[in-house]
Amino acid sequence: MGFTDVLEKVGTAGRFHNVHIVLLAIPIGVMATHNLLQNFVAAVPDHRCRVRLGAEGSRYLNVTEEPLREEFLRVFLPLDEEGRPDKCLMYTSPQWHLLGTNETQGNGSQPDTQACTDGWVYDRSQFTMTIVTEWDLVCNRKSLRHMAQSLYMAGFLVGSIILGRLSDRFGRRTLLLSSQLLMAVSGTCGAFSSSFPLYCFWRVLSGMAVSGMILNTVCLIIEWIPTKLRMRAVTLCNYCYTFGQLILPGIAYGIPDGRLLFLVLSVPFYIVFLYSWWIPESARWLVMNNKTDVALKQLKRVARMNGKKEEAEEITAAFLKSSMEAELTSNKGTYNAFDLFKTPTVRRITFCIMSIWQTGVGFANTMARVGAIVAPMVRLSGDYLPFIPMIIYGGMAILSGASAFALPETLNTQLPDTVEDVEGRWRSGKAPKADVIPEPGAQIPLVEQRP
């Protein structure tokens, strides 16, 4: 017997499981918008150097001053390869001889140029405000725009490392609630940031919060949903994530102000934080951490919601301990990322459920975040050789797909509960078949009979 048998006892696909999955899946769509938010709050509108008029420099040539723009821009700004005012350069001195002519330079030589000295003028017809227009992240400061996204993903990485361990210690539900509150607060504060460094600070915390929500959402789904229904639950979560990506452009189109967009996508987490108090702590985690009494209350609550009142009365502390005897025996409580490489099969899979489940998920998220941190830098390499990003992205996808052939098949097989199960099962080359999802109306045994 194992914890899967306990889940069968309280019901496999009842009212609790439906509500539980929906409540956990809804925030995933909002999380997806924050992962891609950089594309809109850091959008780069058309821009050029701000030009001073007059000896005192009291007036500026504004992009909306059309009569002045056509006549005077060519006097102060060189043209780029497309014949438009350069985005980053201006003449060191006005070229008045170009006024009223079609010439681009005088006397056959290129006048001296310099970087913009008085800031930039931006086209705000599409985006009224972005962090680029707010803090002039263009030209020689354009790398700061990419750094903001890298710092967000760095927060994601830190969260994967730290919050995964804290979840094993303090519980999945506790860390989920903490991450949701952190996301709401950091997102709100990020929307009102008064400086770019402060904005980056809040983005790092947002990345940590998103990481904590993903880790603990996955664990609460896996540890409450029977094996045969997990694929459906995870698929629903993926649909929510995709839906969040699909609606983000529409939301950004309707809210062209970057600060307001940031705020609108952060406020829902206050609501999520409030209703998530209903979500129960993982009974598996409670038992493994010597909180059997609390686990019993949660299991009885789930059984009653699923219409299993009689079965709820049969669940006792002795039943729990006997069902999870093997898992309790193997739980040494000191697993870390290195345990994913100590034994040959687990080293090959780099994944194992039960007591190092959270460590495995955290390690996988860590590797994903490392790639996300590096991605903006890879994109910057395209400024020097345009084909490099495509080679790197395409090559990594091919290598990752090829490596999947080394993984063992899990279709219609019962997943192991301990490291010992993993090693013994795949070393022998035999894995027990999982229960097939029954047709509607079919009778399901409450507990699997094992020899």
N, C-alpha and C positions, 0 to 999 in steps of 0.2 A: 504494500500500500504506500501511497504518497499523498502529497497535498492535493494532487489532481483528484484523488478519490474523495477528499473532503469537499471540493468544489462540486463534484457530482452529487454529493449528499444534499447540498443546499440549493440545487437547481442549476441547470446548465444555460438556459436561454430565457430567463424570466424577465419580469418587470425591472428588477434591479439592474441586470446587465444592460438592458436597453438604455435606461436613464444614465447609468454609469458611463457608458461609452459616449453618449451624446454630449454629456457635460464636459468630458475630457477632450472631445474632438473639436468642439466649437472654438476654444481659444487658439487652436492650431492654425486656423485660417488667419487670425489677427497676427500671430507670430510670423507667418509667412510674409505679411506686408512689411514688417520691420526688417526682415532680411534683405528685401529689395528696395527699401525706402531711400537708400542712398542715390538711386537712379533719378529720383525726383527732387528731394530736398537739396541735392548737390548738383543739380542740372546746371550746365554752363550755357547761358544765353549769349547771343551775339554781343560783342563789346569792342570798344576802342578806347584809346587814351582820351582823358578829359583835357580839353584845350582851353588855356586862359586867353582872354581878350583884354587888351589894355595894359598899360604899364604897371598899374597897381594890382593887376590880377584879381580885380573884384568881380569880374564876370566870367562865366564859363560857357563854352560853346556846347549847348545841350543837344542831344540827339533829336529832340522834337523841333528845334529851330531849323526848319527845312530850308528857308532862303539862305541862311548863313551857312548851313551844312554843306550845300553843294559848292558854294563859292570859296569857302575858307578852309574846308578840311584838307584839300590838296596842298594848301600853303603850310600846314602844320604837320600833316601825317603822310608818310610814304605809302605807296600802294603795295599790296601783296601780290602773289602770283595770279590771283583771280581778278586783279584790278580794283580791289576794294581796300578801304583804309586799313592799314596794318593794325592788328589787335594789341601788339605789345611794344611798338616802336613809335617814336616821334622825332622830327627834326630837332637838332640842337638849337637851331635858330629858324625863324619863319622864312620860307622861300617865296617872297612876295612876287618874284618875277614869274611864278607859275600861275598867279591870279589872272583869270580871264583867258587862259590859254589851254591848249590840249597837251602841253608838254608834261612829262613826268619828272624831269630833272633838267638842270641847266648846264650849259657848256659841256655836255657829253660826259660829265662826271657825276657820281652819286654823292649827294650832300651827306654830311655826317649825321648820324642818328643816335638816339639814346633811349633808354627805357622810360616808360611813362613816369613822369615826375609828380603829377597831380591826381593820381587815381584813374579810374575808368568810368566810362558811361556805358550802361547796359540797356539792351533791348528788353523791356519788361512787358511786351505784348503777350507772351506766353506764360512766363513765370514772374509774378510780381515780386517774389522774394525767395532766394535760396541762400544757402550758406556761402555760395560762391560770390553772390552780389553783396552779401552782408559783410564779409571779411576779405573781399578782393582775392579770392583763391584762383588767380589766373596768372598766365605768363610764368615768371620765375617762382611763383607760389603755387602753381597748379599741382605739384606733388603733394601738397598738404591735403588737397581734396581726397586723393587716394589713401593718404595716411589715415584719414578719419575712418574709412571703411576697414582698413587693416586693424586699427585699434578696436573697432567694434568686434571683429572676428577674434582678436586677441582676448577680449573679454569673454567671448564664447569659449575659447580654449581654456582660460583660467577657470571658468565655471565648470567645464567638463571634468577638470582635474579635482577641484576643491569640492564642488557641490555633490559630486558622486560619492565621495568619501563621507561627507556630512550626512547624506541620505542614508547610508548604511548605519550610521550611528544614531541619528535622531528620527529617522522615519521618512518614508516617501511623501506622505501627506504634509508633514510639517515643512519640508523643503519645498514642496509644490506651492503651498500657501505663501511662504516667504519669497519665493521667486516671483509669484504673481504680484505681490505688493511692491517688490523692488522694481518690477517692470513698469508698473503704474506710476510710481514716484519718479523714477529716473527718466521715463518718457516725458512726463509733465515738466520736470525741471529742464530737460534737454530742449524743450520747445521754447523756454524762456531764457536760454543761455545768453549771457551778456558778452561773452568772448569765445573765441575759437577753442582755446585750451579747455575752458569749462564745458563747452559742447562735447569735446572729445572725452572728457571725464565721464559725463553722463552716458555717452554712447558705450563706453567700456562696461559700465554697470548694466546697461540694457542688454549687452551681449551676454554677460554672466547670467542675467535673469532668464533670457530666452533659453540658454543652455540648461539651466536648472529645471525649467518647465518641460522641456523635451525629455530629459532623462527620467524625470519622475512621472510624467504622463505615460511614457512607454512602460515603465515598471508597474504602475498601478493598473494598466490594462492587462499586461501579461500575467500579473500575480492574482488577478481576480477573474480572468476569463479562462474557461476550460480550453485545453489544447486545440480541440477541433473547431473552435470558434475564433481563435486568435487571428487567423489570416483575414477573416472578414472584418474584424475590429481594426486591424492595422490598415487594411485597404480603405476603410471609411476615413481614417485619420489622414491618409495620403490624399484622398479626394478633397478633404477640407483644406489641406495645405495648398493643393492646386487651385482650389476655388479662391483662396486668399490672393494667390498670385494673379489670377485672372481679373479680379475686381479692383486691384490696386491702381492700374492705369486709369480706370474710370473715376475712381475717387480723386486721384491726383489731378485729373482734368477738371473736375468740378471745384477743386480747392487749390488754386495756383500759388497760394501763399505757403511757403515751406514750414513756417512756424505753426500755422493753424493746422496744416496737414499732419505734422508730427503730433500735435495735441489730440486731434480727432482719433488717431490710431492708437493712442495711449490710454485715453479715458476708459475704453471698454474693459481694461484689465481691473479697474476698481470693481466693476460689476462681477467679473469672473472671480475675483478674490472673495467677494461676499458669498456667492452661491457655492463656491468650492468647499465651504465648511461642511456641506452635506456629504461630501465624498469621504468614505471611510478609509481608515488606514489599512495597509496591506496586512491581512491576517497572517500570511506567511511570515512577514517581517516581525510581527508581534510575537508569534510562537518562537521564532529563532532568537528573539531577544528577551526570552523569559517573561513575556507578558501574556500568558495564556488566558487569564481571566478576561482581559480586554478583547483578545481575539475571539473568545467564545461569544461575547456580547455582539461583536460585529457579525460573526457567522450566523447567529440566531436572527439578527436583524435582517440579513440578506435572505435567509430561508423564509422568513415570514413575508417579505416583500414578493418573493417568488411563489407564494402560495404553498410552502412546504412547512406548515406549522407542526405537523407530527414529527417530521424529520428534525426540526429545530430542537425539539425536546430530547432527541436521541444524541445530540452532539454534546459530548462532555469533554473535560480536560483529559481523561484517560483515553478517549477515542482519538483526540488530536495527537497526543504523544505516541500512541501506538501507530497511527497512520504515518507519522513523520519521523519514525524512529531512525531510519537510515539517514535522513537529512540532518537530524539533530546530532547524530553521531559524527557525521562528516564535517559539521560546522565548527571550524577552528577559530573563526572570528578575526583572523589576521590576514586575510587575502589582500593582495595588491596587484598592480599591473604585471609584476614579474611572475606571478602565478600562472599567467596566461601562456608562459613559455617554458615552464618547468617540466611538464609531461608531454610526451610526443604527440598524442592525439589532440590535446587542447592547444598545443603549440601550433599544430597544423590548422586547426579550426579558428584559433584565437577568439574563441567564444565559448562560454559555458554558463548555463543558468544556475539558479539557486544562490548559494552564498557568495559567489563572485559574479553574479549576473550584472549587478550595477557597475562593478569594475570593468567588465567586458564592454558594456554599452558606453561607459565613460571613455575607455581607451579608443573605441571606434570613433566616437565624437571628437576626441582629441586629434586623431589623424585627419579627420575631415576639416577641422578648424585650422590646422596647420596649412592645408592646401588653400583654404579661403583667405588666410592672411597673406600668403604668397601671391595669390591671384592678381591683386592690383599691381604688384610689382612686375608680374609677367606681362600684364597689359602695357605697362610703361615701356617695356622693351620693344614694343611695336613701333615706338617713335623713332627707333634707330634701324631696325630691320622688321618690316611689316609682317613677314611670314613667320617669325619666331613664335608668337603666341599661339597661332593655329597648330604649329608642329608640336608644341608642348601639350596643349589641351587634347589634341587628337591622339597623340602618342600615349598619354596617360590613360585615356579611355580604352584604347586597344589593349594595353598591358593589364588594366584592371579586369576587363572582360575575359582575357585569357586565363588569369589567375583563378577565376571562379571554377574552372574545370578541376582544380585540386580539392575542392570542397566536397564533403560527403553529401549524398542525397538525403533529404528529410521529408520528402513527399510521403504521406500516409504512414509515417513512422512515429512512434511515441518518443517524445523528447526526454533526455535524461534529466535527473534531478541533482546529481552530485558529480564531482570530478571523477570519482571511482566508476560511476556508471558510464561516463564518457569513454574512459580508457578501456574498460572491459568490453563494452558494447562494440565499439568500432575496431578494436583489436581482433575480435573474433569474426568481424565482418557481418554480424547479424544484429539487427535492431528490431525490436518487437513492433508489430503493426499497431498503429493508432486506431482508435474507434472511428468507424466511418460515420459521417454526419447522417443521422437517420432521416427517413422520409417523414413528412407530417403525419402524426397519428401513430407512429411506431412506438413500441414500448422500449424504454431505456432502463437497464438495470442501474440501481442506485450506486452500487459499488462493484467494480470489476472483480470477478472471481479469479484468483491466481492460485496456482498449485503451491 
